């Protein structure tokens, strides 16, 4: 099978079947809110400390 024959059977991705999720306005706000990012940073660090403390 030549390359041209193989390309006939290939279809590019179309917008109907392969979409990425687009964040809504609330999620975009939360991603840019520095206070929320600081809270998440502290929360994740506390979780890591707990995991490390359990392993020792």
C-alpha positions in Angstrom: 0.0 0.0 0.0 1.5 3.3 -1.0 1.5 6.4 1.1 -1.2 8.1 -1.0 -3.6 5.2 -0.6 -3.1 5.2 3.2 -3.8 9.0 3.3 -7.1 8.5 1.6 -8.3 6.5 4.6 -7.0 8.9 7.2 -9.3 11.7 8.4 -8.2 14.6 10.5 -9.6 15.3 13.9 -12.9 17.2 13.6 -14.5 19.5 16.2 -17.4 17.1 16.7 -15.5 14.3 18.3 -12.3 15.7 19.8 -12.9 18.7 22.0 -11.0 20.0 24.9 -12.8 21.3 28.0 -12.9 25.1 28.2 -13.0 26.5 31.7 -16.0 28.5 32.6 -15.9 32.0 34.1 -15.9 30.8 37.7 -13.0 28.4 37.1 -11.0 31.1 35.3 -11.6 33.4 38.2 -10.4 30.8 40.7 -7.3 30.1 38.6 -6.3 33.8 38.7 -7.4 34.6 42.3 -4.2 35.0 44.3 -5.9 34.4 47.7 -7.4 31.1 46.5 -4.0 30.1 45.1 -2.4 30.8 48.4 -5.0 28.7 50.3 -4.5 25.8 47.9 -0.7 26.1 48.2 -0.9 25.9 52.0 -3.4 23.0 51.8 -1.3 21.0 49.5 1.8 21.6 51.6 0.0 20.4 54.7 -1.1 17.3 52.9 2.5 16.6 51.8 3.8 17.1 55.4 1.2 14.6 56.6 2.2 12.0 54.0 5.9 12.4 54.8 5.2 12.2 58.6 3.3 9.0 58.2 6.2 7.4 56.3 8.8 8.1 59.1 
